[in-house]
Structure formats: structure tokens, C-alpha cells
Amino acid sequence: MTHVSPCPHGGATPGGQVTLLVGDGAGATCVPVSPDGDDDRIIGGYPCLPLSQPWQALVYGPLRCGGVLVRPLWVLTAAHCVRRGLRVRLGEDDLRRHEGTEQERRVTLALPHPRFDRVTLDSDLALLRLDRPAVISRSVRPLPLPGACGQPGDSCLLSGWGTVTTPQVTLPDRLMCAYVQLLSDAACRRAYPQRITPSMLCAGVSNRRVDSCQGDSGGPLSCNGTLQGIVSWGLQTCALPGHPGVYTKVCRFTPWILETMNRN
């Protein structure tokens, strides 16, 4: 029987390690695992067209996660990615190459949602204030926040530098993309009984193995030109049939996001 546990889909270290959940029940723990191999796809995905995701952020320091630029001074990420000493890189595509579009920023303030629960990963989002505003350009610009929640069946795009193989870990250098569909709340709860809270949404593809995975945490799920999800958690083995990826439902937090940015 597959053990379902909310192991965060994130946490690659600068040295190329990611945290994976090992064990079962109360003894389960997320531990670092070294990557190997050179496949370059998100699970079931493809290399993003360069500059096609100008809101994508690389959040790094002790761990490596994704993020999304929502204002020139603010990046949204998963709360479980927050550590001391974080930095943000915008305008990035291939981690091996200097492309001339990158913008480096320090994080001067990290604000996890006050209801974030490290055990259940409820309310798994955080705002990061940069040391200076991003310079808006063709390669760097914010993704609009949603005015309404997405609908089941909506086609959405996820992106990140997370592992492209599962359960073994292989971290790509290129930013990877994949299309998934939003699921209904009922389907999400059926996939993960007693795990789903109102702050979460599920997205996947019913007849293909497509999913976010370890190292993608904090990255965007964009639907119809707006930010609907932040990569949060899933199974230890990603992209299993009947077990979609779980995302923070951004539309439930739009008022908090706006108020927090305006206050700080």
C-alpha cells in the first residue's frame, strides 16, 4: 500500500540535494538525497520556451525552491521553503549558463502565512520582500493574482527546476514546464482522504504521468494568465495515477497577499 504523506515538493540544496520523505507513520522524515543522471524534464514535462515564464523565480540558500514574482518588490513561495539567508534569482532559464537576463536579489523579509501548519502544510505560502525592486523587462515581470478561483478542468501550466525522475532524484538545469488540469475539490479529497484543507487544490493529468515533484515547491501554477496555485506537496513518488499534485489555492489568499504587501 502506498503511504500518503505530505512530503513537501521542494528543498533542493545548492549542492544539488533535495529532501525526500523516508519511512512510515510517526517515524517518517524528509531527508536529503543526492541527484544523479542528466534527463531534463519535469515529470512528464518539457523545457520551457526561454523567456516564456518571466515571473518564475529561483529561491535559494540553504535549500532550493521555486517562487513567483507578484510585484517588483515581492515574490510568493511556499512557506515550507522559508529559511534564513534566502536569495532570489529572476530572469533565469538554464542554471549552467549566464544568459544576461538574470537579476539577483537578497530577501530582506520573509512572511509566512500566520496559519501555516508545518505538519499538514495548510496555508503553505509566504511572501518574500526583495532588497530592491526587480527591473521589469521582457524576461522579468509579475504574474497577476487571481480575481476569482479557477474551475475544474481549467488547463494550467506549472514550471520549475524540480526533479525530473521519481522516486530517484534527477535535477535539471533547464526550467521545465508541464500542462495539468485543475481537479474538483471532491476529486482532490478522494485522492487524499482527510489530508485536503480548504487552502489546497489538486491538479494533474488523468491519462499521463505529469506532476510537480521534489524541488518544484513554491513555484507557480498559472491558469488563464493568473496565479492559481503554489506547488506544495504530494506523494513520495510523484505522478502516480490517481494521486495529483497538491497546491496552495492562491485565490483564497489574495486579500492577505495584497494587504501584507501594502503594509510592508
C-alpha positions, 0 to 999 in steps of 0.5 A: 500500500502506498503511504500518503504523506505530505512530503513537501515538493521542494528543498533542493540544496545548492549542492544539488540535494533535495529532501525526500520523505523516508519511512512510515507513520510517526517515524517518517522524515524528509531527508536529503538525497543526492541527484544523479543522471542528466534527463531534463524534464519535469515529470512528464514535462518539457523545457520551457520556451526561454523567456516564456515564464518571466515571473518564475523565480529561483529561491535559494540558500540553504535549500532550493525552491521555486517562487513567483514574482507578484510585484517588483518588490515581492515574490510568493513561495511556499512557506515550507521553503522559508529559511534564513539567508534566502536569495532570489534569482529572476530572469533565469532559464538554464542554471549552467549558463549566464544568459544576461537576463538574470537579476539577483536579489537578497530577501530582506523579509520573509512572511509566512502565512500566520496559519501555516501548519508545518505538519499538514502544510495548510496555508503553505505560502509566504511572501518574500520582500526583495532588497530592491525592486526587480527591473521589469523587462521582457524576461522579468515581470509579475504574474497577476493574482487571481480575481476569482478561483479557477474551475475544474478542468481549467488547463494550467501550466506549472514550471520549475527546476524540480526533479525530473525522475521519481522516486530517484532524484534527477535535477535539471538545469533547464526550467521545465514546464508541464500542462495539468488540469485543475481537479474538483475539490471532491476529486482532490479529497478522494485522492487524499482522504482527510489530508485536503484543507480548504487552502489546497487544490489538486491538479494533474493529468488523468491519462499521463504521468505529469506532476510537480515533484521534489524541488518544484515547491513554491513555484507557480501554477498559472491558469488563464494568465493568473496565479492559481496555485503554489506547488506544495506537496504530494506523494513520495513518488510523484505522478502516480495515477490517481494521486495529483499534485497538491497546491496552495489555492492562491485565490483564497489568499489574495486579500492577505497577499495584497494587504501584507504587501501594502503594509510592508 
